[in-house]
């Protein structure tokens, strides 16, 4: 009786070894073993809340195009990600600083020269992988200053992340990044 490996040539062993190595790498990647070898290993997964600031958006309607509890598609650093739930929206008309009648006193008033110009703060929620460097969603770190695009049924606006909070799953405590 002969062994099935008797007829293997050197090239056959090389192909067998490469196939085995690819299988091991795929198993490690799918089972999550790669977190120990990664430059920034995933420590845990937690819900996060982050705010995106949109400066100088032209809207000719008095209503916000962003609606609470609706989903909006987000692109982070020009990488399309997914739809996320809008949890809060704050907006106001563009304002200017004017001096009052009294010397040295100033106040903020709506800029009537551009009545359709608004600033928006839109708060979104997601589940993130937490690393030593911060929160990661869709393969991108979410930090203040990161450019994002938020797209809905009737809008597509460019903004920047202005706040990130990592939530504790069972408590109301938050940790600012």
Buried (B, 14 or more C-beta within 10 A) or exposed (E): EEEEEEEEEEEEEEEEEEEEEEEEEEEBEEEEEEEEEEEEEBEEEBBBBBBBBBBEBEBEEEEBBBEEEEBBBBBBBEEEBEEBEBEEBEBEBBEEEEEEEEEEEEEEEEBEEEEEBBBBBBBBBBEBBBBEEBBBBBEBBBBBEBEBBBBBEEBEBEBBBBBBBBBEEEEEEEEEB
